Structures are given as structure tokens and as C-alpha cells.
Amino acid sequence: MGCRLRAVLAVLLFLALASLAPAAARADTVPANGVTVNGPDLSLGGHLDLLEDKGRDLTLADVMSGPAASRFTPATRDTPGFARTHSAYWARITLDNPTGGTIDRLLVFAYPYYRSLDLYVFSGDGLLPAAQRHVAEGATARGTDIPHRYPVFALALPPGRTVLYMRVEHYFASFALYLRSSDAQAQVDRRDILLHGLTFGVLIIAAAYQFALVVMAGVEVGVTLLFYALITLAYIYGQLGYPWEHLPADLASHYYREVVGTLPVAVGQIFAVQFLDLRRRQPWIARLLLLSTGLLVLDTPLHYLDPARGSGIAQALALLGSVLTLTAAVRDLRRSVNARFFLLGFLPIVGVAVVWSLRASGVLPAAIWTEAALYAPNAIGLVLLTFGVAYRIGKEREERERALEASEAALRRANDELEDRVRTRTAELSDSLEKLKRSQDALVQAEKLASLGQLVAGVAHEINTPIGVTLTTASHVSERVTAIDHLVRDGRLRRSDLTDFMGDLAESSRLMLSNIGRAASLIQSFKQVSADQSSEERRRVELCAYMEEVVSSLGPNLRRSGHTAEVICHGPVELETYPGLLAQVLTNFVSNSILHAYEPGVRGRITITARRLPPGEGPGAQGDGHERDGHAGGAEVVYQDDGRGIPAAILPRIFDPFFTTRRGAGGTGLGLNIVYNLVTHRLKGTVTAASEAGAGTRFTLILPDLRGRDLEIDDLTARGNARGDERAADAAGRPHTPDTLVATGLAR
């Protein structure tokens, strides 16, 4: 790799030195005698006598006579050229017409770029020029006799001698001079049109292909190469001199300086940085190339101020960029296919730059093969670079497709693993949910048993008093009977004793009957309430009387905690419902108030208010079809305590399962959740809570009249028929937590 790099650098250095070196004399010099016009196409460059005008102040008279006239020297090349010069150059040549008539010829300067070109034609006695022509770079018109990409002048050579004096001024002065007949020039033009047409056709096809790649792929390097292809078209158009044929002279001059001068080199260096990925692979070369590109852009104004110096700087920067680009490509040659494509496409373009430098300096002649070498390799290099970009895009697409396939395969594996994990997790969650359901059912049953336990304890306490009174009275009667029996046996029974005994016996009987009746009533209430809570039988009840029985059964707990409860009814309220479930709801309300609502030692007051709802206000008013029964109104039950209330922050969570603020003081967090489930799912009603700090808590129950409704409490299918579509959509559309499973009944 090191030897190859050194060889490339040596070749480039040699070519650069050759382009910068002054013109060397050729061995096969041509005598500067007159040239006989005896053919249709003559090359005049080697027959010229040349004079350098360093001060650019010599006049025609100065070079025709005087000291300057003696300094003319014969040309040593077929195409004399003087690179990067500030001097003006004079040339003279003698043309001999051996015929007896006038010969019409075209004098062709096969070099399009002149800041100034003056032609003086002397014939006859030679004292005054018979014709004078002038071409200036900044002129509005080129000043040539026929429109052409080169300066072309028509000459009518009379018999004998015609002397031509020419003055040229340009920082790349060149005398590529031909004398041709019209037919010979037409033949040359046809040949040029063919070659140039092929070149432009290839470039246009390459640009169109590159445009298609940009449209399909849209990669940055493709956009840059498309721009470079268009710039190359413009470069070759200007390099061949066509702007001077089709544009005004001053516009053609600007076109050449700005387009042909630096822009192709700058765009080419940017393309090299992108195509070879130098920012990542060789950042130091990328930085130098971008610096060179910036300097090329800054050098453009110098072309106007000092064309020779500006051109020299641009040529040096172009040479530096070429060396850096070739170095980067050679270093990456084995590792990167892109570097190989780039080297194949870039070498012809470097060859163009070398040929242009050698031709401008006069080392190479302005011949057809050197002219073709200025544009044909550009087309070849651009085509190869286009193939390289296409190959790169194809490789990148293949890599993306492989990466996409690998990603899809990894995604499929991840999906399979995820599905397995989901199935495993779902099974675990199902087991956990089933265990949670069993635990919740057990807790609910325990809560119900706790309610029954409180009821039993209260009823036992209430029955204990009348039974105790009855037992005491019965004992007293038994003692009196024994005493009377002794008096009768001893014969000491008196009438007054019998009268007292009978009165005492009557009072005792009354007392026992009263207390036994009270006990029987308590037992009957206990039997009804406990049976309701156990059997969950639906029946028609008078709501106020039933709630009085429930409150009566809870009396001992209320009195023990120092609270009172009162049932207030606005008229009779008959309702077909599940009274046992309602009893459990009220029991949970009372227990919740005793546990949470009051500070220790505070006596509270609980009121339970019930009223009959008119048909338009009850749950049946929602349009479920039961308004016709006359029982759609249902009833409203308002439970109110005067405790400390529930904070607003936790009020929305009071119906959540296992949520409690007194877990360490006997709270399970299931009381109000059971209330919510019983009211909304079993009793088919609604329950809402409202509370203010320091003003107590109010629960409002809206209970429908269930007469005429064929409902099964635990039948999920029946509930699904009533709300099947909504429940199915809910179950399918969002995940469930234990709270929502309990709330919707899916956990049962």
C-alpha cells in the first residue's frame, strides 16, 4: 500500500512540475520564413515569430520598426503557449499566395480565452494595414467575423505576400493558430459536433440516471453527484468555448471565470468527502479537503482582481485536493469498494486537470486529441462515479433490508417470547385472581358473619333483661307458692294470706307475660333480620318498619358507644326488594360510623330517612321498560351521621376494596365496598356519598321496586342479557383491576 501511494504522489508531482515549468525548446524547430498557402488546412503556430511585451505598452509601430522589431524570435512549438503570465505577446507571420488570384481563408485561433486579441493584416506595399480586427474579453460583442466558439477571422489573401501581426493578452496566452478553407473548417466543426454531442449525451444520460437515483433513494451523496454532473456539463460547455458563440462576450467571460474556474473542483471535493465517508473514516483528510474547498470559494474574487494569480492559487488548491483525495482513496482501497469505484472515476478527471494545465502552458498542443482529452475523460469519470453511487445505494439498500429482516426476526422472537410470558403471566394472574376472589368471598362472608354476630350480641343483650325479669318473677311466685303450701299443711292459712297471695300472683303473672311478650317480639325481629341476611330472599316489606327492626337490633352497639339512631319516614314506603341485603347495608353504615366518624367520648346522632319516589325519579325512569308497573319510582334512603366527615382527598376512594384509614383499629376496608356491590348489583340501585369536614357524612341510596322483575342475584348470564354488549365491550376494551372486577361483577 505504501509503495502504491508513493508512486501515485510521484506521478502527480511530476505532472504538476511539468505544468508549472516554462516552455522548453523543441529540437525540430521550424524556420520563421514565409508560409506558402498551398493547402486547405495549415497549422501556423510553429511558423510564428514571437515577442514578449512585459510592460504591455508596445504599439504596432514599435514592433514593426525600432529596437522591439529586432527582438522577435522564432516559435519553437507548433502551439506556442505562455502559462500564468502578466505580459502581452506579439506574433508575426508572412503568408505567400503563389497563385495569380485571391485566396479566401479563415484564420482560426483554436483557443477561446483571450482578454484581448488584436489582428493587423498588411498586404501590397505593406505601409498601412489593409485590415484590423480587435477582440476584448469585456466587450459587448466578440468582434470576430463569424459566430464561433473560437475567434475566427475571414482573410482574403491577394497574390504575393501578406504579413500578419497579432497581439494577445491573457494569463494563459496561447497561439493555437490555423489557416483553413471554409470547407476544411466545416469538416472540423462537424467532427467537433459529433464528439461534443456524444460527450454531452453521455453526461446528460448520467445526470438523468443520477436524478432517478436521487428521487428513489434521496441520499446526500447522490444529490451532490447530481449537482456535480450538472456542473460538469456547464464546465465542458465553457471549456470548449461555446459561451463565446451563444452568449454576449462579457457574460461569456463571467461564465468562464465563475463556472469553469473553481466550482467543479469545489463540488468534486465535497463529493469525495461524502462518497468516501471521510468524516468518519479519515477525518483529518476530510477537514483538509473542506478547508481547500472553502479557500477555492474565497479565491473566486481574486480572479477579477488578478486573474493570473487567482488562477495559480486555484490550480494549486485543485492539485492539493487531488493529492488528498487520491491519498484517501488509496488508503481505503482494500477495505472499501467505494474507494475502488471512486478511484476508477476520479483518475480520468485528474487526467483532465493535468492535460488542461499542460495544454495551457504550451507543453501539449491545441490539437484534436488534446481537446478531446479535456472533456471525454470527464464523461467517463462521471459515468463511473454514477455506477459507484448506484452500487453504494444498492449495497446500503441490501444492508437496510438485511437489518430490517434481522429486526423483524428479532421482533418475531420478542413477540413469541412476550406471548409466552403473557400466557404464563395470564395464567398466574388468573390463579391470583381466583385466589383473590376466594379470599374476597371469604372476607365478605366474614363481614356478613360479623354483622350477624353484632346482631346476635345486640339481641342477646336485649332479651337478657325481660328474661331476667321473668326469671326473677317466676322465682318469686315459686317462693310464694311454697309458703302458701306450708300454711295450708299447717292449717294456718288465713283469708288475708290467700288474698295477698292472689294479688301477688296476678301482678307476677302480668309482669312475666309482659316481659315474655317483649322477649318474643325481640326474638321474632331477630329471626326475621337474621333470616333475611342469611337467605337473601326477595320479598315485599314496609321499609320504615323494617329499618326500625334493624336499628333496634343494633341498639346495644349504639348505646355501648354512646350514640343514638333514629328512623324518619315520610309516609308508608312499601318496597319489594332483598331486605336482608338492605339490613347488611345499614349495619355496615352504622359500623362504619361507630368506627370512623366520632372521636372517643363523643356522642353522635344518626338519622335514617326514607321516602317514596314518584315514578319519574326512580331508577326505572331510565327507560328500561318497567314504568308501566307503577313501581318504577322506588325509594330513597338517606343515611346521615354528624361525625367529623371524610376528607375530600379520600372521598372518591371510599368504595374501593380494602381501602381504610383505620387498618390498625379494626378496619378491613371492605365495609363500604360491600355496600357498593350490594346496592349496585344485588339491589339494582345506586349509592352516592357526600361529606364535609366537621359536618358529617351522608349516604344516599336509590332503591328500585323489584316487583315484576325477573332477576337472579348471582346469574351473570341474566345480567349479560340486560347489558351484554356494553359489558362485552368493556371487558374487551380495557384491562380490569380487582376493584373494577368487583364493581362489575366479573369477579364472581
Beta strands, then each sheet from edge to edge (+ up, - down):
strand 1: 35-36
strand 2: 41-43
strand 3: 49-53
strand 4: 73-74
strand 5: 81-83
strand 6: 88-97
strand 7: 103-109
strand 8: 116-123
strand 9: 131-136
strand 10: 152-157
strand 11: 160-169
strand 12: 172-174
strand 13: 177-180
strand 14: 539-542
strand 15: 564-569
strand 16: 574-577
strand 17: 605-612
strand 18: 635-641
strand 19: 686-691
strand 20: 697-703
sheet 1: 1+ 6+ 3- 4+
sheet 2: 1+ 6+ 11- 8+ 9-
sheet 3: 2+ 13- 7+ 10-
sheet 4: 5+ 12-
sheet 5: 14+ 16-
sheet 6: 15+ 17+ 18- 20+ 19-
end
